[in-house]
Amino acid sequence: MEAIRQFVKVKNQKISITLPDDFKAEEVEVIILPKLNSYEIPQWQIDEVRERTKEYLKNPKNILNFDDVLKEMEDDL
């Protein structure tokens, strides 16, 4: 299933959505939700991502794959 997410402006109680050329469905389901105006990422989370990115850029070969991380977590239990 292909999903397209767009934020569009409402003008005169109407919206217009342009689909990509390769979108071939003949019928679609449309769900309309108001856009949330205030979504804040906690500062600790921003700091954590920046720190992880900095460490990755220092040594991109020194990463764990998902299975290794799960095994490491299980071993700690």
N, C-alpha and C positions, 0 to 999 in steps of 0.2 A: 504494500500500500504506500502510495506517495502522499506526503502531506506538505502543504505550503502554508507558512505562517507569515502574515503581513500585518503591519500597522497602517491603517488608512484613515484619512480625515473624513469626517462626516460633513457633508455640505447639503444644506436644505433637506435634511432627513434622508439623504441618499449616499451610497458609497459606490465606488467603481474599483473593480479588481481586474488587473490584466494578468492572464495566465501565461506561463512560458510557452514557447513554440512547441516544445516536446511533450507538453501535457496533453494526453490523448483521451482522457475520460469524457464520456458523453453526458454524464450526470454526476453531480457532486452534492455533498452534504455541506451546508453552511451553518456554522455556529457563530453567533455574534456575542462577544463579551466586551464590556467597557474596558478600556486600557487602564491599568492601575497606574496612577500618577506618581506614587511614591514607593519605590522599592529600593531599600537600602541594604547594601552588603556590609556586614559588620567589619569594623576596622581590623579585628584580629584575623579575619579570613583574608582580607586584602594583603595584610602583612605576611601571612603564611604562604600565599601564592607567590608573592614577590621573592620571599626567601627561597622557596623551592625552585623557582625559575633561575635565580642567581646561582644556586648550587648546580642545577642542570647545565647551565651555560659554562660553568667552570669545567665540568667533566661529563659530557653527554653520554659517554659509554658506561658510566657508573650508575645504571638504573636497574630497577627490578621489574620483572614482568608481573602481571597480576597474579598468576599462579604462585610465584615465589613469595609475594606479599601475603597471600592467604596462608601458605604453609608456615611462614614466619609467625603469623598471628596465632595459628593453631598451636604451634610449639610453645608459645608463651602462656597458653591457657593451662 
